Amino acid sequence: MNAATYVHRNLRRRPGRTILTVLVVMFTVLIFCGIRTFIVSFTSGADQAQADVLAIRHKVSITMQLPKHYIDTLRTVPGVKSATWANWFGAKDPKERLPFFAGFAVDQDSYFDVQDAVKVAPEELAAWKQTPNGAILGDQLAKAFSVKVGDRLVINSDIYPGDWEFKVVGIYTPVRTIADRTSLIFRWDYLNNDSRSVFSKEHIGWMIARVTDPAGGAEIAKRIDAKFDGNDDQTLTMSERAFALSFLGGFAAVLGAFHWVSLVILSIMALILANTIAMNVRERTHEYGVLRAIGFPPARILGFIIGESLLVAVVGGVLGIAVTSLVINHALGPLMAQNMSGAFANFFTPGWVFGVAVGAAAALGLIAGVLPAVLASRLKITDALRRLD
């Protein structure tokens, strides 16, 4: 008899208890991975931000606009390689197939040169520059609307009233996994020349700049803001990462709560494991006394019990990873990417989360088994042999 055989046979004595404990560990790992996947996916835009990109918005709030001529000044700042701008449109589907999605009015001459998270076919980009009401849609948005290049598309806006008619001239695909695949991008001049946008005429929402030296981005940001310090509309320049994080500020408390919930879930798993192992140890106290009496040292008893706890935890953890991969990476993830890519463009559990989950399960299995194992190994042989329950 070796330790592995003994542990395996012990677990088969109470198959119902063992199976239920393994299932608890499995579902705990599934929930833990799901929560961590949500956090990772929600913050992936900031995590994958590029070091050579700066975002410039109004100093007071991103909801306040900047004069359009600021872009010309920005391009003269030393260290700025290229720059573009965009306006938030607040797009809505009048038929409510998609109640809300991202719509941007951008500069047709520079936007896709500065932004490289998506790609557009050269011929479609050329057609867009020649079509005043041309629109380029994300591939998932085009699928949701059932439109293709050359089709007519009518949408509404939360900001600019009435129906807005576009001609679909291109469909973009993501280059980086953080790219929103449900956005509508159209020409800023089409918005600017319309009477419904008179309140924002010759104004832009924010600017984006690529810098020549990513390491000097902080210094270039100071130069940019210094250029507009004397104006009525001052600017706040930040890295692409900081810009992405600024949108998450309102969700910081929620993300923090999810973080703690994931740790509480692991604690519950440890308690359940500890309770199961303690019950097993109580039922086998007499047996451990017999083993001690025939010559097994305390360390061997300790190893038997800890090995049992580790085996249950690891098996449950591996099953949890398998279920997580099926549920999230092969079912829920593609569904979220298709329908909610604006917020969850990359809803997939990364490998390091799987590693953390299995490592945590094994560590908690070890911790859960330590106390019962130590107590059992320290029992006097006579006391253990008196226990018959």
Stockholm file with secondary structure:
# STOCKHOLM 1.0

chainA/1-389         MNAATYVHRNLRRRPGRTILTVLVVMFTVLIFCGIRTFIVSFTSGADQAQADVLAIRHKVSITMQLPKHYIDTLRTVPGVKSATWANWFGAKDPKERLPFFAGFAVDQDSYFDVQDAVKVAPEELAAWKQTPNGAILGDQLAKAFSVKVGDRLVINSDIYPGDWEFKVVGIYTPVRTIADRTSLIFRWDYLNNDSRSVFSKEHIGWMIARVTDPAGGAEIAKRIDAKFDGNDDQTLTMSERAFALSFLGGFAAVLGAFHWVSLVILSIMALILANTIAMNVRERTHEYGVLRAIGFPPARILGFIIGESLLVAVVGGVLGIAVTSLVINHALGPLMAQNMSGAFANFFTPGWVFGVAVGAAAALGLIAGVLPAVLASRLKITDALRRLD
#=GR chainA/1-389 SS CCHHHHHHHHHTTSHHHHHHHHHHHHHHHHHHHHHHHHHHHHTHHHHTCCTTEEEEEESSCTTSCEETTHHHHHTTSTTEEEEEEEEECCEECTTSSSSCBEEEEECTTTHHHHCCSEECCHHHHHHHHHCTTEEEEEHHHHHHHTCCTTCEEEEEESSSCSCEEEEEEEEEEESSTTCCSSEEEEEHHHHHTSGGGGGGTTEESEEEEEESCGGGHHHHHHHHHHHTTTSSSCEEEEEHHHHHHHHHGGGHHHHHHHHHHHHHHHHHHHHHHHHHHHHHHHHTHHHHHHHHHTTCCHHHHHHHHHHHHHHHHHHHHHHHHHHHIIIIIIIIHHHHHHHCTTTCTTCCCCHHHHHHHHHHHHHHHHHHHHHHHHHHHHSCHHHHHHCCC
#=GC SS_cons         CCHHHHHHHHHTTSHHHHHHHHHHHHHHHHHHHHHHHHHHHHTHHHHTCCTTEEEEEESSCTTSCEETTHHHHHTTSTTEEEEEEEEECCEECTTSSSSCBEEEEECTTTHHHHCCSEECCHHHHHHHHHCTTEEEEEHHHHHHHTCCTTCEEEEEESSSCSCEEEEEEEEEEESSTTCCSSEEEEEHHHHHTSGGGGGGTTEESEEEEEESCGGGHHHHHHHHHHHTTTSSSCEEEEEHHHHHHHHHGGGHHHHHHHHHHHHHHHHHHHHHHHHHHHHHHHHTHHHHHHHHHTTCCHHHHHHHHHHHHHHHHHHHHHHHHHHHIIIIIIIIHHHHHHHCTTTCTTCCCCHHHHHHHHHHHHHHHHHHHHHHHHHHHHSCHHHHHHCCC
//
